[in-house]
Amino acid sequence: MTARLALVSHHLCPYVQRAAISLAEKGVTFERINVDLSSKPDWFKAISPLGKVPLLRVRHGNAEAVIFESAVILEFLEETEANPLHPVDPLARARHRAWIEFGSAILSAIGRFYSAADEAAFLHESRGLSEMFARVEAELSVRQSGPWFTGERFSLVDAVYGPIFRYFDTFDRIGDFGIFDRKPLVEAWRDALSERRSVKEAVNPDYPRRLHAFLRAKGSYLSEIIRLQATETPQARSA
């Protein structure tokens, strides 16, 4: 049976991952269609006004509608599927939406971090990320006890930050950049999300290899660190 929903995806896109996590948490069956964004097929360009993923293709009767932009997709799923991930209280819901936007700002900062052309820019972006996560640390300090953003209940905020933290699994294998130093609540949240089934299964098993290759090919300061690591002798790596 063909799924009613199809998520048009890319292997590395964190915005796709947040939609996949939401669908999994809601127990919704969906088809996943990966596209090569470096060589976009004509059918994709025809249905994606911004030329980006994710897209959610929704079949209803004999027709199909396409929803674009991850924030809109997440809200559509909240309105149409069971197992809501947003809180019921309007003020709490608005607060969650604000922290989702902050998560999108962190993703933009991560892009600047791995694209920084030289050491000075790289260190500047590293400090900026550290300051953003200090804001998250302060927010987590006022939550109820529990592993998730607001305590015991997994929410859309958690779905958004799972893909954010996944970047750092690869960054940590490249070097210690100190971004999470003195942020124990952020680290605990990161650890809990890394074990959540919906978060783990939002990417294919080859995600770390794909991300590492992408970072190495960027031509950035981080790319140079990766290349230097690759040229080290086994003796140097074990020293």
C-alpha positions in Angstrom: 0.0 0.0 0.0 1.4 3.4 -1.0 1.8 5.8 2.0 -0.5 8.8 2.1 2.5 11.0 2.9 5.9 11.2 1.2 8.8 13.2 2.6 11.1 14.5 -0.1 14.5 14.5 1.5 18.3 14.8 1.3 20.7 12.6 3.2 22.3 15.4 5.2 19.5 18.0 5.6 18.7 18.7 9.3 15.4 20.2 8.4 14.3 16.9 6.8 15.4 15.1 9.9 13.1 17.2 12.1 10.1 16.3 10.0 11.1 12.6 9.9 11.4 12.6 13.7 8.0 14.2 14.1 6.4 11.6 11.8 8.1 8.8 13.7 7.0 10.1 17.1 3.4 10.3 15.8 3.6 6.8 14.5 2.7 7.9 10.9 3.7 5.7 8.0 5.4 7.7 5.3 7.5 7.2 2.2 11.0 8.8 2.0 12.3 10.0 -1.3 15.9 11.3 -1.4 17.0 13.8 -4.1 20.4 14.9 -5.3 20.4 18.6 -4.7 23.5 19.1 -6.8 21.6 17.8 -9.8 17.9 18.4 -9.1 15.5 16.3 -11.1 12.9 18.2 -13.1 10.0 16.8 -11.1 11.5 18.2 -8.0 12.1 21.6 -9.4 8.5 21.6 -10.6 7.1 21.1 -7.1 9.6 22.9 -4.9 9.2 26.7 -5.2 12.4 27.4 -3.3 14.4 24.4 -4.7 14.9 23.1 -1.2 14.0 20.1 1.0 12.0 19.0 2.8 8.8 18.7 0.9 5.8 16.8 2.1 3.7 15.3 -0.6 0.2 14.7 0.7 -2.2 12.4 -1.2 -5.9 13.0 -0.7 -8.2 11.1 -2.9 -7.0 11.2 -6.4 -5.1 14.5 -5.9 -1.8 15.4 -4.3 -0.7 18.6 -2.5 2.8 19.6 -1.7 3.9 21.4 1.4 7.3 23.1 1.6 9.3 24.6 4.5 10.0 22.5 7.5 8.2 24.7 10.1 5.0 24.6 8.0 5.3 20.8 7.6 5.7 20.4 11.4 2.6 22.6 12.1 0.6 20.7 9.5 1.5 17.4 11.1 0.5 18.8 14.5 -2.9 19.8 13.1 -3.7 16.6 11.2 -2.0 13.7 13.0 -2.5 12.1 16.4 0.0 12.3 19.3 0.7 16.1 19.4 4.2 17.2 20.2 3.3 20.8 21.0 2.1 21.7 24.5 -1.6 22.5 24.9 -1.2 25.8 26.7 -0.9 28.7 24.2 1.8 30.5 26.1 3.9 27.3 26.4 3.3 26.6 22.7 4.5 30.0 21.7 7.6 29.6 23.8 8.3 26.3 22.1 7.9 27.8 18.7 10.4 30.5 19.7 13.0 27.9 20.7 12.4 26.1 17.5 13.3 29.3 15.7 16.4 29.6 17.9 17.3 26.1 16.8 17.1 27.2 13.1 19.4 30.1 14.0 21.8 27.6 15.5 21.8 25.6 12.3 22.7 28.8 10.4 25.6 29.3 12.8 26.7 25.8 12.4 26.8 26.4 8.6 29.0 29.4 9.2 31.2 27.4 11.6 32.0 24.7 9.1 32.3 27.1 6.2 34.7 29.6 7.9 37.6 30.3 5.5 40.4 30.9 8.0 41.3 30.4 11.7 40.1 33.8 12.8 36.7 33.3 11.3 36.5 29.8 12.6 37.3 30.8 16.2 34.8 33.7 15.9 32.0 31.3 14.8 33.0 28.8 17.5 32.6 31.4 20.2 29.3 32.4 18.7 28.0 28.9 18.9 29.2 28.5 22.4 27.3 31.7 23.4 24.1 30.4 21.7 24.3 27.1 23.6 24.9 29.1 26.8 21.5 30.6 26.2 20.1 27.0 25.8 21.8 26.0 29.0 20.2 28.9 30.9 16.8 27.9 29.5 17.2 24.2 30.5 18.1 25.3 34.0 14.5 26.4 34.6 12.8 23.3 33.2 11.2 20.5 35.3 13.2 17.4 35.9 13.5 15.0 33.0 15.5 14.3 30.0 13.7 16.5 27.4 13.4 20.2 26.8 10.6 20.7 29.3 11.0 17.6 31.4 9.3 14.2 30.9 7.5 14.9 27.6 9.2 14.7 24.2 8.2 17.8 22.2 8.8 19.4 18.8 11.7 21.3 20.3 13.4 18.0 21.0 12.7 16.9 17.4 14.4 20.1 16.2 17.5 19.9 18.4 18.2 16.2 17.7 19.6 17.0 14.3 21.5 19.9 15.7 23.4 17.8 18.1 24.0 15.1 15.5 26.5 17.5 13.8 28.6 17.5 16.9 29.0 13.7 16.8 31.1 14.3 13.7 32.7 17.6 14.9 33.9 15.8 18.1 35.8 13.3 16.0 37.6 16.1 14.2 38.7 18.1 17.3 37.7 19.5 20.7 36.3 22.9 20.0 35.0 23.6 23.5 31.5 24.6 22.4 29.8 22.6 25.1 32.3 23.4 27.9 30.6 24.1 31.2 27.1 23.3 29.8 26.2 20.1 31.6 22.4 20.4 31.0 23.0 20.8 27.2 25.3 17.8 27.3 22.7 15.7 29.1 20.0 16.7 26.7 22.3 15.9 23.8 23.0 12.4 25.2 19.3 11.7 25.8 18.4 12.7 22.2 21.2 10.6 20.8 19.5 7.5 22.3 16.0 8.3 21.1 14.9 5.9 18.5 13.1 8.5 16.3 16.3 10.6 16.3 18.7 7.8 15.5 16.5 6.5 12.7 16.0 10.0 11.1 19.2 9.4 9.0 20.7 6.4 7.2 23.6 4.5 8.8 26.0 6.1 6.4 25.2 9.7 7.6 28.5 10.1 9.5 30.6 9.1 6.4 28.5 11.4 4.2 28.8 14.4 6.5 32.6 13.9 7.0 33.0 13.8 3.2 30.9 16.9 2.8 32.9 18.8 5.4 36.2 17.7 3.9 35.2 19.0 0.5 34.0 22.4 1.7 37.4 24.1 1.2 37.1 25.7 4.6 39.4 26.0 7.7 37.6 22.9 9.1 38.3 21.1 5.8 42.0 21.8 6.3 41.9 20.3 9.8 40.3 17.2 8.4 42.9 16.9 5.6 45.8 17.3 8.0 44.4 14.6 10.2 44.3 12.3 7.1 48.0 12.9 6.4 49.2 12.1 9.9 51.1 8.9 10.3 49.6 6.2 12.5 52.4 6.9 15.0 51.5 10.5 15.2 47.8 9.7 15.7 48.7 7.3 18.6 51.2 9.6 20.3 
